[in-house]
Amino acid sequence: MKALYLEKVQSLSSKHEYEGSILFEPLPPKHLKAASDFDGIHITWSIPEYPVIDKIHHSILEVNREIINVAPDKTCSNISNVYPSTYYTIRMATSARSGSENKSDGNPSSGFQTKSEYTDELKCKTTEPLPPKHLKAASDFDGIHITWSISEYPVIDKIHHFILEVNREIINVAPDKTCSNISNVYPSTYYTIRMATSARSGSEIKSDGNPSSGFQTKSEYTDELKCKTTGMALINKNKVKPSIVFQNSLSTGGVV
């Protein structure tokens, strides 16, 4: 059973003054709000009117069943390590000091606390992942050399792989790589290149707190990049061209 606050109130009745006792539970935080961007989820709230702030031990912030204890004078929190394109459920409660057992100095024992009811649940969807940035391509006789930078969002442990598309052919690249070489190319040919990010999604959280590996979300693609491969190398003028011998088909029985 929850401990209850004892609040003294005074009331006047006729000519008699008396003290009555009224029991109140603490109130949860109010005006709970959440918004997401590339830095994560930003959560704000207001301190409840009751109890007074020095009677609040801490605020309880619950994000997808994970409990975060917040100092009583704080009215905001940022959750940065989030999965992209994922709904997060948020609610709050107040943990208040209880006067159920007062010490000799008149202060309640720190071990006695009481908790308010939770606020209504709030759902907030995180931002979609960003594609790689600074995509570049250059060609030489070894093929096409492609480089890029890892985007700021999501954090690298939330990236499953990068999607490198070269002339509509898909190449999956490890999340910690920032370059790739395409060697088997045709000379003097334009290649179209673009990239996207395949990120882990928290759409289904397993018991260990990690998302199922089967759930992924994809970013938009980068703008297309065109790269022309190098032409065929010229034969050195000092080298003698090999002579081409045409054999008579009648004498060999073959076809030229």
ABEGO torsion letter per residue (X at the ends): XBBBBBBBBBBBBEABBBBBBBBBBBBBBBGBBBBBBAAEBBBBBBBBAOBBAAABABBBBBBGGBBBBBBAABABBBBABBBBGBBBBBBBBBBBBBAABBBAAGBBBAABBBBBBBBBBBBBBBBBBBBBBGBBBBBBAAEBBBBBBBBAOBBAAABABBBBBBGGBBBBBBAABABBBBABBBBGBBBBBBBBBBBBBAABBBAAGBBBAABBBBBBBBBBBBBBBBBBBBBBAABBBBBBBBBBAAAAGBBX
